[in-house]
Amino acid sequence: MVEKYTIRTDLAMEQKERFESDHVEVSGVVLEEEYDEEREIKITTVRIETENGAKMMGKPVGTYLTLEVPDMASADDGYHREISETLAGFLEKYVENEEMKKEHSKEKGCSILTVGLGNREVTPDALGPYVVDQLNITRHMVQEYGRYGVEEESRIVSAIVPGVMAQTGMETAEIVQGVVKETKPDMILVIDALAARSSKRLNRTIQISDAGIHPGAGVGNHRSVITKETMGIPVIAIGVPTVVDAATIVNDTMENFIAALETSENLKGVGVVLQGYNSAEKYELVKELIAPHLNGMFVTPKDIDETIRRISYTVSEALNLLFSGKAGESEKKKKQHRK
């Protein structure tokens, strides 16, 4: 059963959608949806609660929160600010949980290691490094001057761009483990570019997960994982899908073709035959038809250079709000305004 549903995506919500489209119930997996009408953001939460659910989904137990923002690729600075505030608000909850654990500690403020995954030389994979470039780093100031060197509400922030194995000869997880051992942060925030199943979600979706990250999993390039189990501290992953498998684009075209056949009297019978295939079978058929030329090829939009820089700024602004301790201020002001 699991093998039938192997599709290349890093988004938990897309995995869940595939099961639902084939009317397959996955026990141990809960899906919740809500819509922020004011900001036009759809929020989907997938909670994988059991090991059986994790096995079926192909993802570890944890919570996967997805923000779908159709206009995220647009150049509206004001709207991107709203996205940053929304993202910072969700991340604030994770950081507050860690700060509550340190409530009786002498050391104030949460120490956060930010890791920008990806290859800076490959634009669709450069999201992590670009985000780190724009962060307000404070750990060195606290080390030099103490808490007086930064604002009272500020968190202690350090960052690293470990590169990829082809550049360093080391697993990313090995580098991060070494940094964690030496600097002893309270938690890790990992930013990475993801792969999506649907081209409609490219550069328009942000996924937050407390289950860590499996670098390269979405494109079939499995590397050592960065999780709470391997690092010894909580790992929060932030990702934006920037590439899609070529086979899925052909599959989407096939779906539209089948729908068109159903409306044609002469070709209706062909459409009925193809309609009998479930989603996984259609996907495998497409992979066989396009092999070997397109099988394994990943596609990204032509304006990816500009888009990656814009999205990296949006994510970095959210993190800078989070690090400054002011992530919840905009929401409080809005609630007061409504009253």
C-alpha positions as CSV (number, residue, x, y, z in Angstrom):
1,M,0.0,0.0,0.0
2,V,2.7,2.5,1.0
3,E,4.7,1.9,-2.2
4,K,1.6,2.8,-4.3
5,Y,1.6,6.3,-2.9
6,T,5.2,7.3,-3.3
7,I,4.9,10.8,-4.8
8,R,7.7,13.3,-4.7
9,T,6.6,16.1,-2.4
10,D,7.8,17.6,0.9
11,L,4.4,18.9,1.8
12,A,2.4,16.8,4.3
13,M,-0.9,18.3,3.2
14,E,-0.3,17.0,-0.4
15,Q,0.4,13.5,0.9
16,K,-2.9,13.6,2.8
17,E,-4.7,15.0,-0.2
18,R,-3.6,12.0,-2.3
19,F,-5.1,9.5,0.1
20,E,-8.3,11.5,0.2
21,S,-8.6,11.7,-3.6
22,D,-8.4,7.9,-3.7
23,H,-10.8,7.6,-0.8
24,V,-8.2,6.0,1.5
25,E,-8.6,6.6,5.2
26,V,-5.3,7.0,7.1
27,S,-5.6,6.3,10.8
28,G,-3.5,8.4,13.1
29,V,-3.5,11.4,10.9
30,V,-5.7,14.5,11.5
31,L,-6.3,17.3,9.1
32,E,-7.7,20.7,10.1
33,E,-8.3,23.7,7.8
34,E,-9.0,27.4,8.5
35,Y,-9.0,30.5,6.4
36,D,-7.8,34.0,7.2
37,E,-10.2,36.1,5.1
38,E,-8.5,39.4,6.0
39,R,-5.1,38.3,4.7
40,E,-6.4,35.7,2.2
41,I,-4.3,32.9,3.7
42,K,-5.5,29.3,3.9
43,I,-4.0,27.5,6.9
44,T,-3.9,23.7,6.9
45,T,-2.7,21.7,9.8
46,V,-1.7,18.0,9.4
47,R,-1.0,16.1,12.7
48,I,0.6,12.7,12.4
49,E,-0.1,11.2,15.7
50,T,0.9,7.5,15.4
51,E,3.7,5.4,14.0
52,N,1.2,3.8,11.6
53,G,0.2,7.2,10.3
54,A,3.8,8.2,9.9
55,K,4.5,5.0,7.9
56,M,1.6,5.6,5.6
57,M,2.4,9.2,5.1
58,G,6.1,8.6,4.7
59,K,6.8,11.4,7.2
60,P,7.7,11.3,10.9
61,V,5.2,11.9,13.8
62,G,4.7,15.6,14.3
63,T,2.7,18.7,13.3
64,Y,2.9,20.1,9.8
65,L,1.3,23.6,9.4
66,T,1.0,24.9,5.8
67,L,0.2,28.5,4.8
68,E,-1.2,28.8,1.3
69,V,-0.7,32.3,0.0
70,P,-1.8,32.6,-3.7
71,D,-0.4,36.1,-4.0
72,M,3.0,35.4,-2.3
73,A,4.8,35.6,-5.7
74,S,3.5,39.1,-6.3
75,A,5.7,42.2,-5.6
76,D,3.3,43.8,-3.1
77,D,5.6,44.8,-0.2
78,G,2.6,45.6,2.1
79,Y,1.1,42.1,1.6
80,H,4.5,40.4,2.1
81,R,4.7,42.2,5.5
82,E,1.4,40.7,6.4
83,I,2.7,37.2,5.5
84,S,5.8,37.8,7.6
85,E,3.7,38.8,10.6
86,T,1.5,35.7,10.2
87,L,4.5,33.4,9.9
88,A,6.2,35.0,12.9
89,G,3.0,34.6,14.9
90,F,3.0,30.8,14.3
91,L,6.7,30.4,15.0
92,E,6.3,32.4,18.3
93,K,4.3,29.6,19.8
94,Y,7.2,27.2,19.4
95,V,9.7,29.6,20.8
96,E,7.5,30.4,23.8
97,N,7.3,26.7,24.7
98,E,11.1,26.6,24.9
99,E,11.2,29.8,27.0
100,M,8.6,28.4,29.4
101,K,11.0,25.5,30.1
102,K,13.7,28.0,30.9
103,E,11.5,30.1,33.2
104,H,13.5,29.3,36.3
105,S,16.9,29.4,34.6
106,K,19.4,32.2,35.3
107,E,20.0,32.7,31.6
108,K,17.3,34.8,30.1
109,G,16.0,34.6,26.5
110,C,15.9,31.6,24.1
111,S,19.1,30.8,22.2
112,I,18.3,29.9,18.6
113,L,20.6,28.4,15.9
114,T,19.3,29.2,12.4
115,V,20.4,26.9,9.7
116,G,20.1,27.9,6.0
117,L,20.1,24.7,4.0
118,G,20.7,24.5,0.3
119,N,23.2,25.3,-2.5
120,R,23.7,29.1,-2.9
121,E,24.9,28.4,-6.5
122,V,21.6,26.8,-7.6
123,T,18.8,29.5,-7.4
124,P,15.8,27.2,-6.6
125,D,17.8,25.7,-3.8
126,A,19.2,29.0,-2.5
127,L,16.3,30.0,-0.2
128,G,18.1,29.0,3.1
129,P,21.3,30.9,2.4
130,Y,19.5,34.0,1.2
131,V,17.3,34.1,4.3
132,V,20.3,33.8,6.6
133,D,22.0,36.7,4.8
134,Q,19.3,39.0,6.0
135,L,19.0,38.0,9.6
136,N,19.8,40.1,12.6
137,I,22.4,38.0,14.4
138,T,22.9,38.8,18.1
139,R,24.9,35.9,19.8
140,H,28.3,37.6,19.3
141,M,27.0,40.8,20.9
142,V,25.6,38.9,23.9
143,Q,28.9,37.0,24.2
144,E,30.9,40.3,24.2
145,Y,28.6,42.7,26.1
146,G,26.1,40.5,27.9
147,R,22.3,41.0,27.7
148,Y,23.0,44.8,27.7
149,G,24.3,44.5,24.2
150,V,20.8,43.8,22.8
151,E,17.2,44.8,23.5
152,E,15.7,43.1,26.6
153,E,13.1,41.1,24.6
154,S,15.5,40.0,22.0
155,R,16.4,36.3,21.6
156,I,20.0,35.1,21.2
157,V,20.5,34.3,17.6
158,S,23.3,32.5,15.7
159,A,23.3,31.2,12.1
160,I,25.1,29.0,9.8
161,V,25.0,28.1,6.0
162,P,26.5,24.6,5.9
163,G,26.4,24.3,2.1
164,V,25.8,20.9,0.5
165,M,27.7,17.6,0.7
166,A,29.3,18.1,-2.8
167,Q,30.9,21.3,-1.6
168,T,32.0,20.3,1.9
169,G,32.4,16.5,1.8
170,M,30.4,16.4,5.0
171,E,26.8,15.6,5.8
172,T,24.8,18.7,6.7
173,A,23.7,17.0,9.9
174,E,27.3,16.4,10.9
175,I,28.1,20.1,10.6
176,V,25.0,21.1,12.5
177,Q,25.7,18.6,15.3
178,G,29.2,20.0,15.7
179,V,27.9,23.6,16.0
180,V,25.2,22.5,18.4
181,K,27.8,20.7,20.6
182,E,30.0,23.8,20.8
183,T,27.4,26.7,21.0
184,K,24.7,24.8,23.0
185,P,21.5,26.6,21.6
186,D,18.1,25.9,23.0
187,M,16.5,25.1,19.6
188,I,17.2,25.0,15.9
189,L,15.3,26.7,13.1
190,V,16.0,25.2,9.7
191,I,15.1,26.9,6.4
192,D,15.1,24.9,3.2
193,A,13.6,24.9,-0.4
194,L,11.1,22.1,-0.9
195,A,9.6,20.1,-3.7
196,A,5.8,20.2,-4.3
197,R,3.3,17.8,-6.0
198,S,1.2,20.7,-7.4
199,S,2.7,23.4,-9.6
200,K,0.0,25.7,-8.2
201,R,1.8,25.7,-4.8
202,L,5.3,26.6,-6.1
203,N,6.5,29.8,-4.4
204,R,3.0,30.3,-2.9
205,T,3.2,28.0,0.1
206,I,5.1,27.9,3.4
207,Q,5.3,24.8,5.6
208,I,6.3,24.8,9.3
209,S,7.0,21.5,11.0
210,D,8.2,20.5,14.5
211,A,9.3,17.1,13.1
212,G,12.6,18.5,11.8
213,I,13.7,18.0,8.2
214,H,15.0,15.4,5.8
215,P,17.3,17.2,3.4
216,G,16.7,16.3,-0.3
217,A,13.9,13.9,0.4
218,G,11.4,15.6,-1.9
219,V,13.7,15.2,-4.9
220,G,14.8,11.6,-4.0
221,N,18.2,12.7,-2.7
222,H,18.1,11.4,0.9
223,R,20.6,12.8,3.4
224,S,21.1,12.4,7.2
225,V,18.1,13.9,9.0
226,I,18.1,17.0,11.2
227,T,15.6,16.2,14.0
228,K,15.2,16.5,17.8
229,E,16.4,12.8,18.0
230,T,19.6,13.5,16.1
231,M,20.4,17.0,17.5
232,G,19.2,16.6,21.1
233,I,17.2,19.8,21.0
234,P,13.9,20.9,19.3
235,V,14.1,21.4,15.5
236,I,11.6,23.6,13.7
237,A,11.7,23.4,9.9
238,I,10.5,26.2,7.6
239,G,10.2,25.4,3.9
240,V,8.9,26.9,0.6
241,P,8.4,24.6,-2.4
242,T,10.4,25.9,-5.4
243,V,10.5,22.9,-7.7
244,V,8.0,20.3,-9.0
245,D,8.6,16.9,-10.6
246,A,8.2,17.0,-14.4
247,A,6.1,13.8,-14.1
248,T,3.5,15.6,-12.0
249,I,3.1,18.4,-14.5
250,V,2.4,15.8,-17.2
251,N,0.0,14.0,-14.8
252,D,-1.9,17.2,-14.2
253,T,-2.2,17.6,-18.0
254,M,-3.5,14.0,-18.2
255,E,-6.1,14.8,-15.5
256,N,-7.4,17.7,-17.6
257,F,-7.3,15.5,-20.7
258,I,-9.4,12.9,-19.0
259,A,-11.9,15.5,-18.0
260,A,-12.1,16.7,-21.6
261,L,-12.6,13.2,-22.9
262,E,-15.6,12.8,-20.6
263,T,-17.4,15.6,-22.4
264,S,-16.7,14.2,-25.9
265,E,-19.2,11.7,-27.3
266,N,-16.7,10.0,-29.6
267,L,-13.9,9.6,-27.0
268,K,-16.0,9.1,-23.9
269,G,-15.1,5.4,-23.6
270,V,-11.3,6.2,-23.5
271,G,-11.9,8.6,-20.7
272,V,-13.9,6.1,-18.7
273,V,-11.0,3.5,-19.0
274,L,-8.4,6.1,-17.8
275,Q,-10.7,7.3,-15.1
276,G,-10.6,3.8,-13.6
277,Y,-7.0,4.4,-12.7
278,N,-6.4,5.7,-9.2
279,S,-4.0,8.7,-8.7
280,A,-0.9,6.6,-7.9
281,E,-1.5,4.4,-11.0
282,K,-1.9,7.4,-13.2
283,Y,1.3,8.9,-11.8
284,E,3.3,5.6,-12.5
285,L,1.8,5.4,-16.0
286,V,3.0,9.0,-16.7
287,K,6.5,8.2,-15.4
288,E,6.7,5.2,-17.7
289,L,5.6,7.2,-20.7
290,I,8.1,10.1,-20.2
291,A,11.0,7.9,-19.3
292,P,13.9,8.1,-19.7
293,H,14.2,11.7,-21.0
294,L,12.1,13.5,-18.4
295,N,11.9,11.0,-15.6
296,G,13.8,12.5,-12.6
297,M,13.7,16.0,-14.0
298,F,12.5,18.9,-11.7
299,V,11.0,22.1,-13.0
300,T,11.0,25.6,-11.6
301,P,9.3,28.9,-12.8
302,K,11.3,31.1,-15.2
303,D,11.3,34.1,-12.8
304,I,12.8,32.0,-9.9
305,D,15.7,34.4,-9.4
306,E,13.5,37.4,-8.5
307,T,11.0,35.2,-6.7
308,I,13.5,33.5,-4.4
309,R,15.0,36.9,-3.4
310,R,11.5,38.3,-2.6
311,I,10.4,35.2,-0.6
312,S,13.7,35.0,1.3
313,Y,13.1,38.6,2.4
314,T,9.6,37.7,3.5
315,V,10.8,34.7,5.6
316,S,13.8,36.7,7.0
317,E,11.5,39.5,8.1
318,A,9.3,37.0,9.9
319,L,12.3,35.6,11.7
320,N,13.7,39.0,12.6
321,L,10.3,39.8,14.1
322,L,10.4,36.5,16.0
323,F,14.0,37.2,17.2
324,S,13.2,40.7,18.4
325,G,10.4,39.4,20.6
326,K,7.8,41.5,18.8
327,A,6.2,38.7,16.7
328,G,2.8,39.0,18.6
329,E,2.6,42.8,18.7
330,S,0.8,43.3,15.3
331,E,-1.8,40.7,16.3
332,K,-2.4,42.5,19.6
333,K,-2.8,45.8,17.8
334,K,-5.3,44.3,15.4
335,K,-7.4,42.8,18.2
336,Q,-7.5,46.2,20.0
337,H,-8.4,47.9,16.8
338,R,-11.4,45.5,16.2
339,K,-12.6,46.2,19.7
